[in-house]
Amino acid sequence: MTDFYKTAFWKRLRAACLKRDRKCTTPGCTELAVVADHIVPRSKGGADTLENLRGLCIRHHNMRRHGNEPYLKGCNAKGQPADPNHWWN
């Protein structure tokens, strides 16, 4: 963990993310969101913005840390179909 995650800025950003995403954003999951996860990781140039964060439960966050994305292929980070013409949209 870097010192960034100890800053007041991060703590406010994390709180805002978890306030917005009270439940895990992985489709079908009903667990509480407890992790503010960078959609595009900081290590890959991801921004420290609310738009680049999603709330995840511990299980889905751990899946992501081990290389398994916790959402279905063809979906965006919020689990919605990426295709704007998909019937779910």
PyMOL commands that place a pseudoatom at each C-alpha (Angstrom):
pseudoatom trace, name=CA, resn=MET, resi=1, chain=A, elem=C, hetatm=0, pos=[0.000, 0.000, 0.000]
pseudoatom trace, name=CA, resn=THR, resi=2, chain=A, elem=C, hetatm=0, pos=[1.358, 3.385, -0.916]
pseudoatom trace, name=CA, resn=ASP, resi=3, chain=A, elem=C, hetatm=0, pos=[1.204, 6.497, 1.214]
pseudoatom trace, name=CA, resn=PHE, resi=4, chain=A, elem=C, hetatm=0, pos=[-1.487, 7.805, -1.153]
pseudoatom trace, name=CA, resn=TYR, resi=5, chain=A, elem=C, hetatm=0, pos=[-4.056, 5.579, 0.526]
pseudoatom trace, name=CA, resn=LYS, resi=6, chain=A, elem=C, hetatm=0, pos=[-3.353, 7.277, 3.859]
pseudoatom trace, name=CA, resn=THR, resi=7, chain=A, elem=C, hetatm=0, pos=[-4.116, 10.791, 2.572]
pseudoatom trace, name=CA, resn=ALA, resi=8, chain=A, elem=C, hetatm=0, pos=[-7.194, 12.810, 3.453]
pseudoatom trace, name=CA, resn=PHE, resi=9, chain=A, elem=C, hetatm=0, pos=[-7.918, 13.157, -0.282]
pseudoatom trace, name=CA, resn=TRP, resi=10, chain=A, elem=C, hetatm=0, pos=[-8.145, 9.380, -0.727]
pseudoatom trace, name=CA, resn=LYS, resi=11, chain=A, elem=C, hetatm=0, pos=[-10.231, 8.932, 2.407]
pseudoatom trace, name=CA, resn=ARG, resi=12, chain=A, elem=C, hetatm=0, pos=[-12.772, 11.496, 1.135]
pseudoatom trace, name=CA, resn=LEU, resi=13, chain=A, elem=C, hetatm=0, pos=[-12.799, 9.935, -2.344]
pseudoatom trace, name=CA, resn=ARG, resi=14, chain=A, elem=C, hetatm=0, pos=[-13.240, 6.432, -0.924]
pseudoatom trace, name=CA, resn=ALA, resi=15, chain=A, elem=C, hetatm=0, pos=[-16.083, 7.598, 1.323]
pseudoatom trace, name=CA, resn=ALA, resi=16, chain=A, elem=C, hetatm=0, pos=[-17.834, 9.245, -1.649]
pseudoatom trace, name=CA, resn=CYS, resi=17, chain=A, elem=C, hetatm=0, pos=[-17.497, 6.053, -3.707]
pseudoatom trace, name=CA, resn=LEU, resi=18, chain=A, elem=C, hetatm=0, pos=[-18.890, 3.846, -0.953]
pseudoatom trace, name=CA, resn=LYS, resi=19, chain=A, elem=C, hetatm=0, pos=[-21.711, 6.297, -0.319]
pseudoatom trace, name=CA, resn=ARG, resi=20, chain=A, elem=C, hetatm=0, pos=[-22.645, 6.146, -4.008]
pseudoatom trace, name=CA, resn=ASP, resi=21, chain=A, elem=C, hetatm=0, pos=[-22.124, 2.373, -4.348]
pseudoatom trace, name=CA, resn=ARG, resi=22, chain=A, elem=C, hetatm=0, pos=[-23.568, 0.932, -1.165]
pseudoatom trace, name=CA, resn=LYS, resi=23, chain=A, elem=C, hetatm=0, pos=[-23.786, -2.555, -2.704]
pseudoatom trace, name=CA, resn=CYS, resi=24, chain=A, elem=C, hetatm=0, pos=[-21.106, -4.343, -4.712]
pseudoatom trace, name=CA, resn=THR, resi=25, chain=A, elem=C, hetatm=0, pos=[-21.332, -3.207, -8.337]
pseudoatom trace, name=CA, resn=THR, resi=26, chain=A, elem=C, hetatm=0, pos=[-20.688, -6.721, -9.683]
pseudoatom trace, name=CA, resn=PRO, resi=27, chain=A, elem=C, hetatm=0, pos=[-23.871, -7.890, -11.440]
pseudoatom trace, name=CA, resn=GLY, resi=28, chain=A, elem=C, hetatm=0, pos=[-25.890, -10.265, -9.284]
pseudoatom trace, name=CA, resn=CYS, resi=29, chain=A, elem=C, hetatm=0, pos=[-23.958, -9.545, -6.089]
pseudoatom trace, name=CA, resn=THR, resi=30, chain=A, elem=C, hetatm=0, pos=[-25.929, -8.224, -3.130]
pseudoatom trace, name=CA, resn=GLU, resi=31, chain=A, elem=C, hetatm=0, pos=[-23.042, -7.887, -0.665]
pseudoatom trace, name=CA, resn=LEU, resi=32, chain=A, elem=C, hetatm=0, pos=[-22.111, -4.530, 0.829]
pseudoatom trace, name=CA, resn=ALA, resi=33, chain=A, elem=C, hetatm=0, pos=[-19.416, -2.605, -0.994]
pseudoatom trace, name=CA, resn=VAL, resi=34, chain=A, elem=C, hetatm=0, pos=[-16.431, -2.168, 1.317]
pseudoatom trace, name=CA, resn=VAL, resi=35, chain=A, elem=C, hetatm=0, pos=[-13.633, -1.498, -1.194]
pseudoatom trace, name=CA, resn=ALA, resi=36, chain=A, elem=C, hetatm=0, pos=[-13.329, 1.541, -3.474]
pseudoatom trace, name=CA, resn=ASP, resi=37, chain=A, elem=C, hetatm=0, pos=[-11.719, -0.127, -6.482]
pseudoatom trace, name=CA, resn=HIS, resi=38, chain=A, elem=C, hetatm=0, pos=[-9.976, 1.727, -9.316]
pseudoatom trace, name=CA, resn=ILE, resi=39, chain=A, elem=C, hetatm=0, pos=[-11.582, 0.571, -12.585]
pseudoatom trace, name=CA, resn=VAL, resi=40, chain=A, elem=C, hetatm=0, pos=[-8.406, 1.473, -14.455]
pseudoatom trace, name=CA, resn=PRO, resi=41, chain=A, elem=C, hetatm=0, pos=[-5.672, 0.761, -11.885]
pseudoatom trace, name=CA, resn=ARG, resi=42, chain=A, elem=C, hetatm=0, pos=[-3.423, 3.585, -10.741]
pseudoatom trace, name=CA, resn=SER, resi=43, chain=A, elem=C, hetatm=0, pos=[-0.460, 1.476, -11.868]
pseudoatom trace, name=CA, resn=LYS, resi=44, chain=A, elem=C, hetatm=0, pos=[-1.812, 1.655, -15.424]
pseudoatom trace, name=CA, resn=GLY, resi=45, chain=A, elem=C, hetatm=0, pos=[-2.487, 5.389, -15.393]
pseudoatom trace, name=CA, resn=GLY, resi=46, chain=A, elem=C, hetatm=0, pos=[-5.973, 5.303, -13.910]
pseudoatom trace, name=CA, resn=ALA, resi=47, chain=A, elem=C, hetatm=0, pos=[-7.227, 8.561, -12.466]
pseudoatom trace, name=CA, resn=ASP, resi=48, chain=A, elem=C, hetatm=0, pos=[-8.022, 9.179, -8.831]
pseudoatom trace, name=CA, resn=THR, resi=49, chain=A, elem=C, hetatm=0, pos=[-11.564, 10.310, -9.612]
pseudoatom trace, name=CA, resn=LEU, resi=50, chain=A, elem=C, hetatm=0, pos=[-14.990, 9.154, -8.565]
pseudoatom trace, name=CA, resn=GLU, resi=51, chain=A, elem=C, hetatm=0, pos=[-15.697, 8.199, -12.188]
pseudoatom trace, name=CA, resn=ASN, resi=52, chain=A, elem=C, hetatm=0, pos=[-12.784, 5.737, -12.083]
pseudoatom trace, name=CA, resn=LEU, resi=53, chain=A, elem=C, hetatm=0, pos=[-13.932, 4.080, -8.853]
pseudoatom trace, name=CA, resn=ARG, resi=54, chain=A, elem=C, hetatm=0, pos=[-16.499, 1.415, -8.145]
pseudoatom trace, name=CA, resn=GLY, resi=55, chain=A, elem=C, hetatm=0, pos=[-17.592, -0.176, -4.904]
pseudoatom trace, name=CA, resn=LEU, resi=56, chain=A, elem=C, hetatm=0, pos=[-16.811, -3.879, -4.558]
pseudoatom trace, name=CA, resn=CYS, resi=57, chain=A, elem=C, hetatm=0, pos=[-17.317, -6.477, -1.860]
pseudoatom trace, name=CA, resn=ILE, resi=58, chain=A, elem=C, hetatm=0, pos=[-14.225, -8.231, -0.515]
pseudoatom trace, name=CA, resn=ARG, resi=59, chain=A, elem=C, hetatm=0, pos=[-14.815, -11.371, -2.603]
pseudoatom trace, name=CA, resn=HIS, resi=60, chain=A, elem=C, hetatm=0, pos=[-15.039, -9.549, -5.912]
pseudoatom trace, name=CA, resn=HIS, resi=61, chain=A, elem=C, hetatm=0, pos=[-12.145, -7.256, -5.057]
pseudoatom trace, name=CA, resn=ASN, resi=62, chain=A, elem=C, hetatm=0, pos=[-9.978, -10.287, -4.302]
pseudoatom trace, name=CA, resn=MET, resi=63, chain=A, elem=C, hetatm=0, pos=[-11.050, -11.882, -7.595]
pseudoatom trace, name=CA, resn=ARG, resi=64, chain=A, elem=C, hetatm=0, pos=[-9.890, -8.775, -9.423]
pseudoatom trace, name=CA, resn=ARG, resi=65, chain=A, elem=C, hetatm=0, pos=[-6.580, -8.696, -7.554]
pseudoatom trace, name=CA, resn=HIS, resi=66, chain=A, elem=C, hetatm=0, pos=[-5.948, -12.237, -8.762]
pseudoatom trace, name=CA, resn=GLY, resi=67, chain=A, elem=C, hetatm=0, pos=[-6.621, -11.389, -12.403]
pseudoatom trace, name=CA, resn=ASN, resi=68, chain=A, elem=C, hetatm=0, pos=[-10.317, -12.248, -12.700]
pseudoatom trace, name=CA, resn=GLU, resi=69, chain=A, elem=C, hetatm=0, pos=[-12.514, -9.306, -13.631]
pseudoatom trace, name=CA, resn=PRO, resi=70, chain=A, elem=C, hetatm=0, pos=[-15.714, -9.447, -11.546]
pseudoatom trace, name=CA, resn=TYR, resi=71, chain=A, elem=C, hetatm=0, pos=[-18.063, -8.549, -14.366]
pseudoatom trace, name=CA, resn=LEU, resi=72, chain=A, elem=C, hetatm=0, pos=[-19.258, -10.207, -17.511]
pseudoatom trace, name=CA, resn=LYS, resi=73, chain=A, elem=C, hetatm=0, pos=[-17.509, -9.778, -20.838]
pseudoatom trace, name=CA, resn=GLY, resi=74, chain=A, elem=C, hetatm=0, pos=[-19.286, -7.211, -22.979]
pseudoatom trace, name=CA, resn=CYS, resi=75, chain=A, elem=C, hetatm=0, pos=[-20.250, -5.173, -19.939]
pseudoatom trace, name=CA, resn=ASN, resi=76, chain=A, elem=C, hetatm=0, pos=[-18.844, -1.921, -18.643]
pseudoatom trace, name=CA, resn=ALA, resi=77, chain=A, elem=C, hetatm=0, pos=[-17.416, -1.544, -15.149]
pseudoatom trace, name=CA, resn=LYS, resi=78, chain=A, elem=C, hetatm=0, pos=[-20.896, -1.071, -13.693]
pseudoatom trace, name=CA, resn=GLY, resi=79, chain=A, elem=C, hetatm=0, pos=[-22.070, -4.361, -15.207]
pseudoatom trace, name=CA, resn=GLN, resi=80, chain=A, elem=C, hetatm=0, pos=[-24.240, -2.742, -17.866]
pseudoatom trace, name=CA, resn=PRO, resi=81, chain=A, elem=C, hetatm=0, pos=[-24.029, -3.939, -21.477]
pseudoatom trace, name=CA, resn=ALA, resi=82, chain=A, elem=C, hetatm=0, pos=[-21.411, -1.945, -23.375]
pseudoatom trace, name=CA, resn=ASP, resi=83, chain=A, elem=C, hetatm=0, pos=[-23.571, -2.093, -26.509]
pseudoatom trace, name=CA, resn=PRO, resi=84, chain=A, elem=C, hetatm=0, pos=[-26.003, 0.873, -26.330]
pseudoatom trace, name=CA, resn=ASN, resi=85, chain=A, elem=C, hetatm=0, pos=[-28.499, -1.110, -28.445]
pseudoatom trace, name=CA, resn=HIS, resi=86, chain=A, elem=C, hetatm=0, pos=[-28.620, -4.048, -26.023]
pseudoatom trace, name=CA, resn=TRP, resi=87, chain=A, elem=C, hetatm=0, pos=[-32.156, -4.622, -24.754]
pseudoatom trace, name=CA, resn=TRP, resi=88, chain=A, elem=C, hetatm=0, pos=[-31.056, -4.087, -21.132]
pseudoatom trace, name=CA, resn=ASN, resi=89, chain=A, elem=C, hetatm=0, pos=[-30.195, -0.487, -22.013]
for i in range(1, 89): cmd.bond("trace and resi %d" % i, "trace and resi %d" % (i + 1))
show_as sticks, trace
zoom trace
